Amino acid sequence: MPDPNNSFALRDFTPYQEKDGEEYMNADQKAHFRALLLSWRKELMEEVDRTVSHMKDEAANFPDPADRASQEEEFSLELRTRDRERKLIKKIDKTLELVETEDYGYCDACGVEIGIRRLEARPTATLCVDCKTLDEIKEKQILG
């Protein structure tokens, strides 16, 4: 299951094999990332469905307050996770829109190629490694 904190791990993932002299973000690469994003989105949606089913099946009115509290805490954690995944699904949808344009795969800050391997590790990345590092340094300075 993909981590809702946006680290990426698909069940059936095959890395893209770049060809010599291949143009960056050509039709084959875009198709690869489109399929990757759609598969990730599908897995997240299946997890949402499983959670709903689980909560329906497991919902019980326990007479013991401790049992009720445990179940409520479990459901609360699941719902929080599903909320993060819902936000991630929105981000995936936005990224799928970018794949259809000429903008996908290029850094929002400096415009350089993000790179195939980085995008495979984090398909929703919008910053190259250097700009992301600077962004994180600035965030640390601000938040302490």
PETARA-V719133 format. One line per field, one symbol per residue. ss: DSSP state (H for helix, E for strand, C for the rest). A space follows every 10 residues. Layout:
ss->???
This chain:
ss->CCCCCCCCCC CCCCCCCCCC CCCCCCHHHH HHHHHHHHHH HHHHHHHHHH HHHHHHHHCC CCCCHHHHHH HHHHHHHHHH HHHHHHHHHH HHHHHHHHHC CCCCCECCCC CCECCHHHHH HCCCCCCCHH HHHHHHHHHH HHHC
